[in-house]
């Protein structure tokens, strides 16, 4: 993967010039000279030739270049660690030594590039077939598809190749959120940083390109999540195996090769193999605190650390020594506190904590994380909030702030955090609602907003029956808002909701409205996803709620209702782009609407916990209402996919 190593090292050096300017004043010329030398490498397919096992002279120089670039990057990372722990005199000596070593690397790289063959032979189909047979177990029927996918992979730009391989490492046999993938790519250094641009936007652009090429698929049953389809997943694992740069395994006894930089170990069973000291990314599930402590002691260059299904309640102090760390995720864990040493993580960009625990307060140490972009917390089920320290507005790079409690002065601070793009607030109550709404209206960059009202403690309060949003009519959403979630009871549909022209996703939960909100929502021009969970307490939905031309771009409609008994009609021409209809927890609903048969774009009907009579009426085995849904390719009932086989529904 020599070509990609050139690209990655260039990105790393440019990033250093942007962020480490204080300690690099004396060696800027050497760094710029090295960047120019790497530019001279030009465009070549050295990484592909190496993956395919070419044994020509090309392989020799490409292997050498790859080794030199590894040494150079590790040297740069080690220098940064040492420089920030030194006295001014020692740092001056280290910088002088650093400059000399950069010149040495420059000379060695120049000598290697001078030995590069002028023209590389074109790739042969036989080489690709040989690679597929050697590295990807498959039947003869699948081989043709894999070879085609390999050709598509070879033609990808380097940044897209890196993104695809990282997706497979990131997944670890599970689907993941697209937002999480974006943050991981940025933190791992697999996205080029440019002045004045958000790397998150570039990472999202790369993901969108892979989706358009069919190399990544958005999940239809879980919004904003993805998977890597077969055979691209198998191909990516084969490429990982061939080059040992990315590595994904369930075997905790395996030795991690010294070339590996991004390693995923799923089902670790509280053991982690001996990792090399040059890892940049480590994904681990089911590891103990003791074995994690040992790994962290030897992995000082980590940029991404993602832990899942861990049973410990606190992170080891050794986390605070990972000065290069940019992403720290502790998911589905019982963690209750963060170590004080976390304040040392001056490069941390993402802090993501989730789990079933009782929650915790973030200490003041988080205020030292000047580079923090995403503070993503999971609100505990009982208390429903995460308390952040006063002074949180000092984090001027913060883009994501989730599941926080806005009382105790935090609501006022939010008003100056104009760089926020995603905000999720829990336990909204009368004592701070006005100030919160006023602050949110100032957030001109905000794209995602979630507000959850404070829940009462009385019986049945889990459905927010007596938990009203305070004075929401005084609120006006930021103009660029694309995603909105409102969890809690509403007195009426806010008038401003009908004027949100940029809104693409809306989730309304436990609104318990007397009027059906679709009478207003169907005129939103860009709405693509609508989820209504007990949003409407009426028992009937009629055609005025789904008029011809209504919901012009809606692709996914989700309805859950304790009260809905009858959905009578959809006017022909309504829902012209609908792809998925989900009916969940509508236990009283007996009929799907007349006119559903005219929604020809519908691809998935998903039904959970609905009345058995409804299923009987829809059955292809003589069901009188089957004509309404027989055009839908995929029907799911209680999570099972069902289709018509010999006149009856059968699980698939």
LUMTISE-937953 format. One record per residue (C-alpha): residue number from 1; residue in three letters; x, z negated, y negated. Coordinates in pm, whole numbers, plus 50000, padded with zeros to 5 digits. Example, Ala and Ser with C-alpha at 12.3 -4.5 7.8 and 13.67 -1.06 7.14 Angstrom:
BEGIN
(1,'ala',(51230,49220,50450));
(2,'ser',(51367,49286,50106));
# end
This chain:
BEGIN
(1,'unk',(50000,50000,50000));
(2,'unk',(50294,50078,49773));
(3,'unk',(50091,50270,49517));
(4,'unk',(49843,49986,49479));
(5,'unk',(50130,49738,49450));
(6,'unk',(50263,49941,49155));
(7,'unk',(49922,49932,48990));
(8,'unk',(49869,49560,49054));
(9,'unk',(50212,49465,48925));
(10,'unk',(50159,49668,48609));
(11,'unk',(49830,49485,48554));
(12,'unk',(50004,49152,48610));
(13,'unk',(50279,49227,48355));
(14,'unk',(50030,49349,48094));
(15,'unk',(49819,49036,48150));
(16,'unk',(50128,48821,48095));
(17,'unk',(50194,48991,47763));
(18,'unk',(49837,48910,47660));
(19,'unk',(49826,48546,47771));
(20,'unk',(50181,48413,47797));
(21,'unk',(50300,48539,47458));
(22,'unk',(50439,48196,47363));
(23,'unk',(50709,48190,47630));
(24,'unk',(50781,48563,47654));
(25,'unk',(50895,48641,47299));
(26,'unk',(51257,48681,47410));
(27,'unk',(51188,48909,47706));
(28,'unk',(50910,49136,47580));
(29,'unk',(51140,49438,47571));
(30,'unk',(51246,49388,47933));
(31,'unk',(50882,49358,48043));
(32,'unk',(50778,49670,47853));
(33,'unk',(51074,49859,47999));
(34,'unk',(50969,49758,48350));
(35,'unk',(50610,49868,48281));
(36,'unk',(50740,50207,48167));
(37,'unk',(50950,50234,48482));
(38,'unk',(50640,50173,48693));
(39,'unk',(50454,50437,48493));
(40,'unk',(50724,50682,48599));
(41,'unk',(50626,50626,48961));
(42,'unk',(50332,50852,48884));
(43,'unk',(50052,50928,49124));
(44,'unk',(50131,50928,49495));
(45,'unk',(49968,50838,49825));
(46,'unk',(50239,50606,49948));
(47,'unk',(49992,50341,50053));
(48,'unk',(49788,50588,50260));
(49,'unk',(50099,50728,50427));
(50,'unk',(50209,50380,50522));
(51,'unk',(49867,50285,50655));
(52,'unk',(49856,50598,50868));
(53,'unk',(50200,50519,51012));
(54,'unk',(50409,50810,50886));
(55,'unk',(50768,50778,51001));
(56,'unk',(50929,51015,50751));
(57,'unk',(51179,50939,50477));
(58,'unk',(50877,50875,50259));
(59,'unk',(50797,50567,50462));
(60,'unk',(51143,50423,50397));
(61,'unk',(51132,50437,50017));
(62,'unk',(50767,50330,50002));
(63,'unk',(50839,50026,50220));
(64,'unk',(51135,49935,50002));
(65,'unk',(50932,49970,49684));
(66,'unk',(50658,49753,49828));
(67,'unk',(50909,49483,49919));
(68,'unk',(51074,49488,49576));
(69,'unk',(50741,49466,49396));
(70,'unk',(50641,49168,49609));
(71,'unk',(50963,48990,49522));
(72,'unk',(50922,49074,49154));
(73,'unk',(50563,48949,49135));
(74,'unk',(50646,48626,49318));
(75,'unk',(50944,48576,49085));
(76,'unk',(50720,48622,48781));
(77,'unk',(50461,48374,48912));
(78,'unk',(50729,48118,48997));
(79,'unk',(50880,48155,48649));
(80,'unk',(50547,48075,48484));
(81,'unk',(50510,47758,48693));
(82,'unk',(50862,47639,48607));
(83,'unk',(50850,47731,48238));
(84,'unk',(50548,47516,48156));
(85,'unk',(50705,47209,48315));
(86,'unk',(51041,47230,48137));
(87,'unk',(51196,47090,47824));
(88,'unk',(51258,47332,47537));
(89,'unk',(51629,47366,47623));
(90,'unk',(51569,47423,47995));
(91,'unk',(51294,47671,47917));
(92,'unk',(51530,47868,47691));
(93,'unk',(51781,47895,47977));
(94,'unk',(51505,47995,48222));
(95,'unk',(51381,48269,47988));
(96,'unk',(51734,48412,47957));
(97,'unk',(51768,48410,48337));
(98,'unk',(51422,48564,48368));
(99,'unk',(51520,48852,48137));
(100,'unk',(51833,48928,48338));
(101,'unk',(51639,48928,48664));
(102,'unk',(51378,49164,48516));
(103,'unk',(51659,49406,48428));
(104,'unk',(51786,49375,48786));
(105,'unk',(51440,49458,48925));
(106,'unk',(51416,49750,48683));
(107,'unk',(51742,49898,48811));
(108,'unk',(51649,49853,49177));
(109,'unk',(51307,50013,49127));
(110,'unk',(51467,50306,48942));
(111,'unk',(51711,50362,49230));
(112,'unk',(51426,50361,49486));
(113,'unk',(51213,50601,49285));
(114,'unk',(51505,50843,49260));
(115,'unk',(51492,50873,49639));
(116,'unk',(51125,50961,49648));
(117,'unk',(51049,51300,49806));
(118,'unk',(50931,51549,49539));
(119,'unk',(50623,51656,49735));
(120,'unk',(50442,51469,50007));
(121,'unk',(50296,51661,50296));
(122,'unk',(49915,51672,50290));
(123,'unk',(49735,51434,50518));
(124,'unk',(49641,51579,50851));
(125,'unk',(49309,51518,51021));
(126,'unk',(49498,51426,51339));
(127,'unk',(49674,51142,51155));
(128,'unk',(49344,50996,51039));
(129,'unk',(49191,51027,51386));
(130,'unk',(49495,50853,51536));
(131,'unk',(49464,50570,51284));
(132,'unk',(49093,50523,51361));
(133,'unk',(49152,50514,51737));
(134,'unk',(49440,50267,51704));
(135,'unk',(49289,50021,51457));
(136,'unk',(48910,50039,51481));
(137,'unk',(48742,49984,51819));
(138,'unk',(48460,50237,51840));
(139,'unk',(48279,50480,52064));
(140,'unk',(48336,50854,52047));
(141,'unk',(47999,50891,51876));
(142,'unk',(48110,50665,51589));
(143,'unk',(48457,50816,51553));
(144,'unk',(48337,51111,51346));
(145,'unk',(48162,50879,51100));
(146,'unk',(48471,50659,51073));
(147,'unk',(48698,50957,51008));
(148,'unk',(48462,51076,50734));
(149,'unk',(48461,50728,50581));
(150,'unk',(48842,50716,50596));
(151,'unk',(48861,51044,50404));
(152,'unk',(48624,50897,50144));
(153,'unk',(48840,50583,50124));
(154,'unk',(49161,50787,50078));
(155,'unk',(49005,50970,49781));
(156,'unk',(48907,50647,49601));
(157,'unk',(49102,50534,49293));
(158,'unk',(49324,50235,49365));
(159,'unk',(49105,49984,49184));
(160,'unk',(48803,50086,49395));
(161,'unk',(49005,50060,49716));
(162,'unk',(49106,49707,49618));
(163,'unk',(48746,49619,49531));
(164,'unk',(48617,49744,49867));
(165,'unk',(48879,49552,50068));
(166,'unk',(48816,49238,49864));
(167,'unk',(48443,49271,49935));
(168,'unk',(48510,49252,50308));
(169,'unk',(48743,48955,50270));
(170,'unk',(48494,48787,50037));
(171,'unk',(48200,48832,50272));
(172,'unk',(48336,48652,50577));
(173,'unk',(48048,48783,50787));
(174,'unk',(47790,48670,50530));
(175,'unk',(47617,48836,50238));
(176,'unk',(47728,48725,49895));
(177,'unk',(47609,48747,49538));
(178,'unk',(47723,49036,49322));
(179,'unk',(47795,48794,49036));
(180,'unk',(48024,48594,49265));
(181,'unk',(48207,48909,49369));
(182,'unk',(48259,49004,49004));
(183,'unk',(48412,48665,48924));
(184,'unk',(48630,48676,49236));
(185,'unk',(48769,49023,49158));
(186,'unk',(48860,48918,48805));
(187,'unk',(49023,48594,48916));
(188,'unk',(49224,48761,49193));
(189,'unk',(49380,48999,48943));
(190,'unk',(49222,49307,49104));
(191,'unk',(49072,49430,48777));
(192,'unk',(49279,49573,48495));
(193,'unk',(49273,49364,48178));
(194,'unk',(49256,49544,47846));
(195,'unk',(49243,49395,47495));
(196,'unk',(48891,49378,47357));
(197,'unk',(48723,49442,47693));
(198,'unk',(48551,49200,47930));
(199,'unk',(48706,49225,48275));
(200,'unk',(48370,49119,48422));
(201,'unk',(48215,49439,48284));
(202,'unk',(48491,49648,48445));
(203,'unk',(48449,49467,48778));
(204,'unk',(48073,49528,48764));
(205,'unk',(48139,49896,48688));
(206,'unk',(48362,49922,48997));
(207,'unk',(48094,49759,49214));
(208,'unk',(47828,49995,49076));
(209,'unk',(48051,50292,49166));
(210,'unk',(48095,50165,49522));
(211,'unk',(47718,50116,49549));
(212,'unk',(47656,50472,49427));
(213,'unk',(47901,50597,49692));
(214,'unk',(47721,50402,49966));
(215,'unk',(48024,50184,50039));
(216,'unk',(47841,49869,49927));
(217,'unk',(47467,49810,49970));
(218,'unk',(47244,49586,49764));
(219,'unk',(47026,49373,49988));
(220,'unk',(46657,49445,49958));
(221,'unk',(46546,49105,50085));
(222,'unk',(46771,48893,49858));
(223,'unk',(46807,49010,49500));
(224,'unk',(47154,49053,49347));
(225,'unk',(47329,49017,49684));
(226,'unk',(47522,49277,49877));
(227,'unk',(47681,49367,50206));
(228,'unk',(47938,49621,50319));
(229,'unk',(47763,49858,50562));
(230,'unk',(47909,49971,50889));
(231,'unk',(48123,50179,50929));
(232,'unk',(48288,50096,50593));
(233,'unk',(48319,49733,50697));
(234,'unk',(48493,49830,51021));
(235,'unk',(48715,50073,50833));
(236,'unk',(48813,49808,50577));
(237,'unk',(48900,49559,50851));
(238,'unk',(49113,49830,51014));
(239,'unk',(49297,49896,50687));
(240,'unk',(49351,49521,50641));
(241,'unk',(49501,49503,50989));
(242,'unk',(49734,49796,50920));
(243,'unk',(49879,49672,50594));
(244,'unk',(49848,49291,50614));
(245,'unk',(49771,49264,50241));
(246,'unk',(49413,49148,50296));
(247,'unk',(49332,48947,50608));
(248,'unk',(49000,48823,50749));
(249,'unk',(48986,48621,51071));
(250,'unk',(48795,48354,51262));
(251,'unk',(49107,48246,51453));
(252,'unk',(49253,47934,51295));
(253,'unk',(49556,47952,51527));
(254,'unk',(49672,48290,51401));
(255,'unk',(49991,48315,51196));
(256,'unk',(49940,48452,50845));
(257,'unk',(50205,48722,50786));
(258,'unk',(50434,48688,50482));
(259,'unk',(50292,49013,50338));
(260,'unk',(49935,48877,50317));
(261,'unk',(49807,48794,49971));
(262,'unk',(49429,48759,50022));
(263,'unk',(49319,48566,50333));
(264,'unk',(48972,48476,50459));
(265,'unk',(48929,48226,50746));
(266,'unk',(48571,48168,50854));
(267,'unk',(48468,47902,51108));
(268,'unk',(48800,47725,51056));
(269,'unk',(48674,47422,51255));
(270,'unk',(48875,47185,51035));
(271,'unk',(49205,47361,51102));
(272,'unk',(49383,47612,50881));
(273,'unk',(49674,47816,51014));
(274,'unk',(50021,47803,50865));
(275,'unk',(49978,48015,50555));
(276,'unk',(50260,48178,50361));
(277,'unk',(50353,48035,50024));
(278,'unk',(50269,48356,49837));
(279,'unk',(49891,48366,49888));
(280,'unk',(49681,48474,49591));
(281,'unk',(49334,48426,49744));
(282,'unk',(49216,48189,50017));
(283,'unk',(48859,48177,50149));
(284,'unk',(48790,47900,50403));
(285,'unk',(48476,47763,50567));
(286,'unk',(48451,47431,50752));
(287,'unk',(48785,47273,50668));
(288,'unk',(48873,46903,50639));
(289,'unk',(49026,46743,50332));
(290,'unk',(49352,46662,50514));
(291,'unk',(49422,47015,50635));
(292,'unk',(49327,47154,50294));
(293,'unk',(49574,46915,50130));
(294,'unk',(49857,47052,50344));
(295,'unk',(49770,47412,50260));
(296,'unk',(49749,47347,49887));
(297,'unk',(50089,47178,49890));
(298,'unk',(50245,47503,50014));
(299,'unk',(50033,47756,49821));
(300,'unk',(50131,47712,49458));
(301,'unk',(50056,48074,49364));
(302,'unk',(49685,48065,49455));
(303,'unk',(49455,48234,49206));
(304,'unk',(49133,48216,49410));
(305,'unk',(49029,47919,49626));
(306,'unk',(48683,47939,49779));
(307,'unk',(48567,47663,50015));
(308,'unk',(48240,47666,50205));
(309,'unk',(48062,47414,50430));
(310,'unk',(48312,47138,50363));
(311,'unk',(48213,46780,50447));
(312,'unk',(48442,46592,50208));
(313,'unk',(48302,46432,49892));
(314,'unk',(48601,46493,49666));
(315,'unk',(48875,46751,49631));
(316,'unk',(49236,46647,49694));
(317,'unk',(49449,46585,49384));
(318,'unk',(49677,46868,49492));
(319,'unk',(49423,47112,49346));
(320,'unk',(49549,47018,49001));
(321,'unk',(49894,47158,49079));
(322,'unk',(49763,47514,49126));
(323,'unk',(49849,47626,48774));
(324,'unk',(49776,47993,48853));
(325,'unk',(49426,47913,48986));
(326,'unk',(49155,48119,48821));
(327,'unk',(48862,48072,49061));
(328,'unk',(48763,47744,49228));
(329,'unk',(48449,47752,49441));
(330,'unk',(48322,47464,49653));
(331,'unk',(47996,47585,49803));
(332,'unk',(47743,47419,50034));
(333,'unk',(47945,47099,50019));
(334,'unk',(47888,46727,49968));
(335,'unk',(48128,46698,49679));
(336,'unk',(48038,46428,49427));
(337,'unk',(48332,46433,49190));
(338,'unk',(48623,46641,49077));
(339,'unk',(48976,46495,49062));
(340,'unk',(49117,46411,48719));
(341,'unk',(49400,46654,48794));
(342,'unk',(49159,46944,48750));
(343,'unk',(49227,46921,48377));
(344,'unk',(49572,47073,48451));
(345,'unk',(49419,47407,48555));
(346,'unk',(49482,47580,48224));
(347,'unk',(49418,47928,48372));
(348,'unk',(49091,47845,48550));
(349,'unk',(48821,48102,48475));
(350,'unk',(48545,48009,48723));
(351,'unk',(48434,47668,48847));
(352,'unk',(48150,47695,49099));
(353,'unk',(48015,47382,49271));
(354,'unk',(47706,47377,49492));
(355,'unk',(47565,47169,49774));
(356,'unk',(47293,46934,49893));
(357,'unk',(47451,46622,49743));
(358,'unk',(47297,46393,49482));
(359,'unk',(47491,46558,49201));
(360,'unk',(47752,46433,48959));
(361,'unk',(47865,46422,48601));
(362,'unk',(48149,46644,48489));
(363,'unk',(48429,46438,48337));
(364,'unk',(48591,46506,48002));
(365,'unk',(48878,46672,48187));
(366,'unk',(48675,46993,48208));
(367,'unk',(48712,47025,47830));
(368,'unk',(49083,47103,47880));
(369,'unk',(49002,47420,48073));
(370,'unk',(49046,47648,47772));
(371,'unk',(49025,47972,47975));
(372,'unk',(48704,47875,48157));
(373,'unk',(48454,48163,48157));
(374,'unk',(48201,48058,48421));
(375,'unk',(48079,47704,48484));
(376,'unk',(47829,47752,48764));
(377,'unk',(47678,47436,48908));
(378,'unk',(47396,47387,49155));
(379,'unk',(47138,47137,49036));
(380,'unk',(47075,46870,49305));
(381,'unk',(46730,46859,49460));
(382,'unk',(46657,46501,49355));
(383,'unk',(46783,46467,48998));
(384,'unk',(46766,46837,48918));
(385,'unk',(47045,46840,48660));
(386,'unk',(47419,46840,48602));
(387,'unk',(47548,46646,48303));
(388,'unk',(47829,46804,48106));
(389,'unk',(48042,46609,47857));
(390,'unk',(47984,46624,47484));
(391,'unk',(48223,46870,47330));
(392,'unk',(48142,47143,47584));
(393,'unk',(48114,47388,47292));
(394,'unk',(48494,47368,47259));
(395,'unk',(48516,47606,47556));
(396,'unk',(48512,47920,47345));
(397,'unk',(48556,48161,47638));
(398,'unk',(48258,48033,47836));
(399,'unk',(48016,48309,47939));
(400,'unk',(47818,48133,48215));
(401,'unk',(47676,47779,48198));
(402,'unk',(47428,47689,48471));
(403,'unk',(47204,47399,48580));
(404,'unk',(47298,47173,48291));
(405,'unk',(47095,46899,48125));
(406,'unk',(47059,46975,47754));
(407,'unk',(46977,46624,47631));
(408,'unk',(47219,46380,47464));
(409,'unk',(47324,46632,47198));
(410,'unk',(47412,46919,47433));
(411,'unk',(47117,47131,47312));
(412,'unk',(47260,47136,46960));
(413,'unk',(47607,47231,47086));
(414,'unk',(47466,47533,47267));
(415,'unk',(47380,47690,46931));
(416,'unk',(47748,47754,46850));
(417,'unk',(47833,47896,47196));
(418,'unk',(47743,48248,47086));
(419,'unk',(47967,48406,47353));
(420,'unk',(47733,48287,47634));
(421,'unk',(47588,48563,47851));
(422,'unk',(47413,48347,48115));
(423,'unk',(47248,48007,48060));
(424,'unk',(47051,47794,48303));
(425,'unk',(46900,47468,48177));
(426,'unk',(46729,47210,48397));
(427,'unk',(46496,46920,48308));
(428,'unk',(46374,47057,47974));
(429,'unk',(46173,46782,47802));
(430,'unk',(46011,46693,47470));
(431,'unk',(46309,46496,47340));
(432,'unk',(46535,46801,47311));
(433,'unk',(46316,47112,47361));
(434,'unk',(46289,47212,46993));
(435,'unk',(46663,47190,46944));
(436,'unk',(46724,47378,47270));
(437,'unk',(46493,47666,47175));
(438,'unk',(46647,47688,46829));
(439,'unk',(46997,47705,46979));
(440,'unk',(46908,47966,47241));
(441,'unk',(46763,48194,46972));
(442,'unk',(47112,48209,46818));
(443,'unk',(47277,48336,47136));
(444,'unk',(47285,48705,47054));
(445,'unk',(47503,48795,47357));
(446,'unk',(47275,48623,47611));
(447,'unk',(47168,48843,47904));
(448,'unk',(47031,48582,48150));
(449,'unk',(46823,48273,48075));
(450,'unk',(46666,48018,48308));
(451,'unk',(46459,47723,48185));
(452,'unk',(46318,47458,48420));
(453,'unk',(46088,47189,48287));
(454,'unk',(46146,46822,48369));
(455,'unk',(45955,46742,48686));
(456,'unk',(45723,46447,48714));
(457,'unk',(45767,46183,48982));
(458,'unk',(45406,46168,49092));
(459,'unk',(45277,46300,49421));
(460,'unk',(45268,46679,49436));
(461,'unk',(45505,46710,49140));
(462,'unk',(45726,46950,49335));
(463,'unk',(45480,47217,49225));
(464,'unk',(45504,47111,48859));
(465,'unk',(45125,47068,48834));
(466,'unk',(45159,46814,48554));
(467,'unk',(45490,46932,48409));
(468,'unk',(45424,47146,48102));
(469,'unk',(45679,47338,47900));
(470,'unk',(45692,47172,47558));
(471,'unk',(45611,47390,47254));
(472,'unk',(45728,47715,47413));
(473,'unk',(45521,47916,47165));
(474,'unk',(45784,47837,46897));
(475,'unk',(46054,48008,47104));
(476,'unk',(46171,48368,47061));
(477,'unk',(46412,48514,47315));
(478,'unk',(46744,48678,47218));
(479,'unk',(46698,49055,47180));
(480,'unk',(46937,49164,47459));
(481,'unk',(46795,48933,47725));
(482,'unk',(46757,49115,48058));
(483,'unk',(46678,48834,48306));
(484,'unk',(46436,48546,48244));
(485,'unk',(46328,48261,48470));
(486,'unk',(46062,48007,48369));
(487,'unk',(45996,47720,48611));
(488,'unk',(45717,47489,48500));
(489,'unk',(45360,47488,48378));
(490,'unk',(45248,47704,48086));
(491,'unk',(44936,47655,47878));
(492,'unk',(44915,48030,47813));
(493,'unk',(45128,48340,47844));
(494,'unk',(45376,48335,47553));
(495,'unk',(45306,48622,47315));
(496,'unk',(45675,48706,47286));
(497,'unk',(45689,48783,47658));
(498,'unk',(45509,49114,47605));
(499,'unk',(45765,49236,47350));
(500,'unk',(46080,49195,47564));
(501,'unk',(46174,49562,47590));
(502,'unk',(46513,49500,47755));
(503,'unk',(46376,49268,48025));
(504,'unk',(46451,49395,48377));
(505,'unk',(46398,49079,48588));
(506,'unk',(46136,48808,48545));
(507,'unk',(46067,48506,48761));
(508,'unk',(45769,48281,48677));
(509,'unk',(45725,47975,48899));
(510,'unk',(45448,47714,48893));
(511,'unk',(45309,47839,48562));
(512,'unk',(44951,47773,48690));
(513,'unk',(44809,48006,48426));
(514,'unk',(44434,48060,48391));
(515,'unk',(44492,48419,48280));
(516,'unk',(44681,48664,48498));
(517,'unk',(45016,48737,48328));
(518,'unk',(45024,49092,48469));
(519,'unk',(44776,49201,48201));
(520,'unk',(45068,49166,47958));
(521,'unk',(45366,49222,48187));
(522,'unk',(45254,49564,48313));
(523,'unk',(45341,49714,47975));
(524,'unk',(45707,49604,47979));
(525,'unk',(45895,49936,47984));
(526,'unk',(46208,49833,48180));
(527,'unk',(46089,49557,48414));
(528,'unk',(46223,49623,48766));
(529,'unk',(46185,49287,48941));
(530,'unk',(45888,49050,48910));
(531,'unk',(45845,48730,49107));
(532,'unk',(45533,48518,49055));
(533,'unk',(45521,48189,49246));
(534,'unk',(45193,48012,49172));
(535,'unk',(45210,48172,48830));
(536,'unk',(44837,48246,48831));
(537,'unk',(44583,47997,48956));
(538,'unk',(44293,48243,48973));
(539,'unk',(44135,48340,49305));
(540,'unk',(44086,48711,49233));
(541,'unk',(44307,48999,49114));
(542,'unk',(44128,49317,49012));
(543,'unk',(44225,49663,48894));
(544,'unk',(44271,49563,48527));
(545,'unk',(44584,49379,48636));
(546,'unk',(44739,49699,48776));
(547,'unk',(44626,49988,48558));
(548,'unk',(44735,50351,48595));
(549,'unk',(45083,50382,48443));
(550,'unk',(45131,50006,48455));
(551,'unk',(45470,49864,48552));
(552,'unk',(45643,50203,48502));
(553,'unk',(45982,50094,48643));
(554,'unk',(45893,49800,48868));
(555,'unk',(46073,49824,49204));
(556,'unk',(46018,49479,49356));
(557,'unk',(45698,49273,49327));
(558,'unk',(45685,48925,49483));
(559,'unk',(45361,48724,49484));
(560,'unk',(45315,48370,49615));
(561,'unk',(44988,48186,49553));
(562,'unk',(44801,47890,49698));
(563,'unk',(44476,48011,49539));
(564,'unk',(44462,48388,49575));
(565,'unk',(44174,48493,49801));
(566,'unk',(44101,48852,49696));
(567,'unk',(44317,49134,49558));
(568,'unk',(44065,49412,49518));
(569,'unk',(44227,49722,49369));
(570,'unk',(44532,49897,49229));
(571,'unk',(44452,50195,49008));
(572,'unk',(44605,50518,49128));
(573,'unk',(44915,50581,48917));
(574,'unk',(45007,50214,48883));
(575,'unk',(45343,50092,49017));
(576,'unk',(45494,50445,49035));
(577,'unk',(45843,50319,49133));
(578,'unk',(45759,50024,49360));
(579,'unk',(45995,49996,49659));
(580,'unk',(45921,49648,49797));
(581,'unk',(45608,49432,49799));
(582,'unk',(45651,49072,49913));
(583,'unk',(45347,48856,49988));
(584,'unk',(45455,48498,50063));
(585,'unk',(45253,48180,50108));
(586,'unk',(44922,48348,50030));
(587,'unk',(44738,48168,50308));
(588,'unk',(44390,48242,50170));
(589,'unk',(44439,48614,50104));
(590,'unk',(44225,48824,50338));
(591,'unk',(44271,49179,50204));
(592,'unk',(44545,49391,50050));
(593,'unk',(44421,49601,49757));
(594,'unk',(44254,49938,49775));
(595,'unk',(44490,50192,49622));
(596,'unk',(44800,50053,49791));
(597,'unk',(44799,50367,50003));
(598,'unk',(44867,50569,49686));
(599,'unk',(45192,50381,49611));
(600,'unk',(45398,50636,49800));
(601,'unk',(45736,50501,49685));
(602,'unk',(45681,50176,49879));
(603,'unk',(45946,50127,50148));
(604,'unk',(45913,49760,50248));
(605,'unk',(45614,49529,50292));
(606,'unk',(45726,49172,50356));
(607,'unk',(45468,48906,50453));
(608,'unk',(45540,48537,50513));
(609,'unk',(45284,48266,50585));
(610,'unk',(44976,48478,50531));
(611,'unk',(44637,48451,50699));
(612,'unk',(44622,48582,51057));
(613,'unk',(44306,48774,50970));
(614,'unk',(44506,48975,50715));
(615,'unk',(44759,49070,50982));
(616,'unk',(44479,49163,51222));
(617,'unk',(44316,49389,50963));
(618,'unk',(44648,49565,50894));
(619,'unk',(44737,49616,51259));
(620,'unk',(44790,49979,51374));
(621,'unk',(44603,49882,51691));
(622,'unk',(44256,49940,51545));
(623,'unk',(44297,49737,51227));
(624,'unk',(44040,49858,50971));
(625,'unk',(44284,49820,50679));
(626,'unk',(44583,49988,50842));
(627,'unk',(44533,50305,50638));
(628,'unk',(44655,50113,50332));
(629,'unk',(45003,50052,50476));
(630,'unk',(45069,50314,50743));
(631,'unk',(45288,50512,50500));
(632,'unk',(45531,50218,50458));
(633,'unk',(45846,50270,50672));
(634,'unk',(45926,49900,50719));
(635,'unk',(45682,49611,50755));
(636,'unk',(45809,49256,50799));
(637,'unk',(45593,48967,50914));
(638,'unk',(45735,48613,50926));
(639,'unk',(46082,48757,50888));
(640,'unk',(46048,48999,51182));
(641,'unk',(46062,49372,51123));
(642,'unk',(45769,49541,51290));
(643,'unk',(45675,49900,51350));
(644,'unk',(45407,50094,51530));
(645,'unk',(45501,50168,51893));
(646,'unk',(45229,50294,52130));
(647,'unk',(44957,50162,51902));
(648,'unk',(45087,49807,51853));
(649,'unk',(45334,49616,51638));
(650,'unk',(45659,49523,51803));
(651,'unk',(45955,49319,51669));
(652,'unk',(46263,49525,51581));
# end
